[in-house]
Amino acid sequence: MHQVNVPTKEDVANVASLVINVEEKVELLEEQFDDRFDELEAQQESASALKKDVTKLKSDVKSLDKKLDKVLSLLEGQQKTQDELKETIQQQIKTQGEQLQAQLLEKQEKLAEKPKAEAKAEAKPSNAQKTEQPARK
C-alpha cells in the first residue's frame, strides 16, 4: 500500500486526530471572536451612552451659560440703575443743602436785622425823650 501511495489506517487516524485538533482550535477561535465581538458591542453601547451624556452635558452647559449671561446683564443693569440713583440722590442732597443754606442765611439776616430794628426803635423814643427833656427845662 505504501508503494501505491494509499494511506494506511494509522495515516487516516493521524489525519482524523489532526482534523479534530483543527476543529477544536477553530471552535476556540470562534468563541474568542464571539467574546471579543460582544465586548466591542458593549463598548459601543457604552460609547453611545457616553456620547449621549456628553451631548446632554454640552446642552446643559450652554443653558447655564445663557442663564449666566442673563444674570450678568441684569447685574450690570442693576449697577447702572444704582449709579443713576446715587447720582440723583447726590444732586438732590446738593440742591436741598443749597436750599437749607439759603434759608439759614435768610434767617440769620432776619435775626441780624431784628436787633438793629429794635435798636432803632428804642433809639427813636430816646431821641424823642431827649428832645422833650430840653423843652421841659
C-alpha positions in Angstrom: 0.0 0.0 0.0 2.9 2.1 0.6 4.1 1.8 -2.9 0.7 2.6 -4.4 0.5 5.6 -2.2 -2.7 4.6 -0.4 -3.0 5.8 3.2 -3.0 3.2 6.0 -5.3 3.1 9.0 -2.7 4.9 11.0 -2.4 7.6 8.4 -6.2 8.1 8.4 -6.3 8.1 12.2 -3.5 10.7 12.3 -5.3 12.8 9.8 -8.6 12.4 11.8 -6.9 13.5 15.0 -5.3 16.5 13.2 -8.8 17.4 11.9 -10.2 17.1 15.3 -7.5 19.3 16.7 -8.1 21.9 14.0 -11.8 21.8 14.7 -11.2 22.4 18.4 -8.9 25.3 17.6 -11.5 26.8 15.2 -14.2 26.5 17.8 -11.9 28.1 20.4 -11.2 30.9 17.9 -14.9 31.3 17.2 -15.6 31.6 21.0 -12.8 34.2 21.3 -14.2 36.0 18.3 -17.7 36.0 19.8 -16.4 37.2 23.2 -14.5 40.0 21.5 -17.5 40.9 19.4 -19.7 41.0 22.5 -17.1 43.2 24.3 -16.9 45.5 21.3 -20.8 45.7 21.2 -20.8 46.5 24.9 -18.1 49.2 24.4 -20.0 50.6 21.5 -23.2 50.8 23.6 -21.2 52.3 26.4 -19.6 54.8 24.0 -23.0 55.6 22.6 -24.4 56.2 26.1 -21.3 58.3 26.9 -21.8 60.3 23.8 -25.4 61.0 24.8 -24.3 62.0 28.2 -21.6 64.3 26.8 -24.2 65.8 24.4 -26.6 66.4 27.3 -23.8 67.9 29.3 -22.9 70.3 26.5 -26.5 71.4 26.2 -26.7 71.9 30.0 -23.5 74.0 29.9 -24.9 76.1 27.1 -28.1 76.6 29.0 -26.2 77.6 32.1 -24.0 79.9 30.0 -27.1 81.7 28.7 -28.5 82.0 32.2 -25.2 83.4 33.5 -25.2 85.9 30.6 -28.7 87.0 31.7 -27.7 87.3 35.3 -24.6 89.3 34.3 -26.7 91.6 32.1 -29.2 92.1 34.9 -26.4 92.8 37.4 -24.9 95.3 35.0 -28.4 96.9 34.6 -28.8 97.0 38.4 -25.4 98.6 38.8 -26.3 101.2 36.2 -29.5 101.9 38.0 -27.7 102.1 41.3 -25.2 104.6 39.8 -28.0 106.7 38.4 -29.9 106.6 41.7 -26.7 107.6 43.5 -26.1 110.5 41.2 -29.8 111.6 41.5 -29.6 111.4 45.3 -26.4 113.3 45.4 -27.9 116.0 43.2 -31.0 116.1 45.4 -28.8 116.3 48.6 -26.8 119.1 47.0 -29.9 121.0 46.0 -31.5 120.6 49.4 -28.2 121.6 51.1 -28.1 124.7 49.0 -31.8 125.5 49.8 -31.1 124.9 53.5 -28.1 127.2 53.4 -30.1 129.9 51.6 -32.9 129.5 54.2 -30.3 129.6 57.1 -28.7 132.7 55.6 -32.1 134.3 55.2 -33.0 133.5 58.8 -29.6 134.8 60.0 -30.1 138.0 58.1 -33.6 138.4 59.7 -32.2 137.7 63.1 -29.4 140.2 62.5 -31.9 142.8 61.2 -34.2 142.3 64.2 -31.8 143.7 66.8 -31.0 146.6 64.5 -34.7 147.3 64.1 -35.2 147.0 67.8 -32.2 149.2 68.5 -33.6 151.8 66.0 -37.0 151.5 67.6 -35.5 152.0 71.0 -33.3 154.8 69.8 -36.2 156.8 68.3 -38.1 157.1 71.6 -35.0 158.0 73.4 -34.3 160.7 70.9 -37.8 161.9 71.3 -37.3 161.8 75.1 -34.2 163.8 74.7 -36.0 166.4 72.6 -38.8 166.5 75.2 -36.4 166.9 78.1 -34.9 170.2 76.9 -38.3 171.5 76.2 -39.3 171.0 79.9 -36.4 172.9 81.2 
